[in-house]
Amino acid sequence: MERAVRLAGIAGALAGWRPDEFWRATPAELEAVLSALSGPQAQGDAPPDAVTIAALKEQFPDG
């Protein structure tokens, strides 16, 4: 319940949702709204490929 109350506060602060709007929303709706507010996500979850690693090694040689 403590996490839900925190999420309700976040939804209120970021999306302007009133408590009744939060409690009537589905988890998917909450995720959609918070994702939209956070903007496009970086592709930081995937590891860099060999080309990216080679480019980084050229840009930042270890000496």
C-alpha positions in Angstrom: 0.0 0.0 0.0 2.9 2.4 0.8 4.2 2.1 -2.8 0.7 2.8 -4.2 0.5 5.9 -2.1 3.8 7.0 -3.5 2.7 6.3 -7.0 -0.4 8.3 -6.4 1.7 11.2 -5.3 3.9 10.9 -8.4 0.8 10.7 -10.7 -0.6 13.8 -9.0 2.7 15.8 -9.2 3.6 14.9 -12.7 0.3 14.3 -14.5 -2.0 16.4 -12.3 -4.2 13.4 -11.5 -6.5 13.7 -8.6 -6.6 10.7 -6.2 -9.8 9.3 -7.7 -8.3 9.4 -11.1 -5.3 7.5 -9.9 -7.3 4.8 -8.1 -9.6 4.3 -11.1 -6.7 3.9 -13.5 -5.3 0.6 -14.6 -1.6 -0.1 -14.2 -1.3 0.1 -18.0 -2.8 3.5 -18.0 -0.5 4.7 -15.3 2.5 3.3 -17.2 1.4 5.0 -20.4 1.0 8.4 -18.8 4.3 8.2 -16.9 6.2 7.0 -20.0 4.8 9.8 -22.1 5.8 12.4 -19.5 9.3 11.0 -19.2 10.0 11.4 -22.9 11.7 9.1 -25.4 13.8 6.4 -23.7 17.4 5.8 -24.5 18.5 2.5 -25.8 20.7 1.9 -22.8 19.4 -1.5 -22.1 21.1 -3.2 -25.0 24.9 -3.7 -24.8 27.0 -1.8 -27.4 27.8 -3.7 -30.6 31.3 -4.3 -31.9 31.2 -1.2 -34.2 30.3 1.1 -31.3 33.0 -0.4 -29.1 35.6 0.1 -31.8 34.5 3.8 -32.2 34.7 4.4 -28.4 38.2 2.8 -28.3 39.3 5.3 -31.0 37.8 8.2 -29.2 39.0 7.3 -25.8 42.3 5.4 -26.0 43.7 4.1 -22.8 47.1 5.3 -23.5 
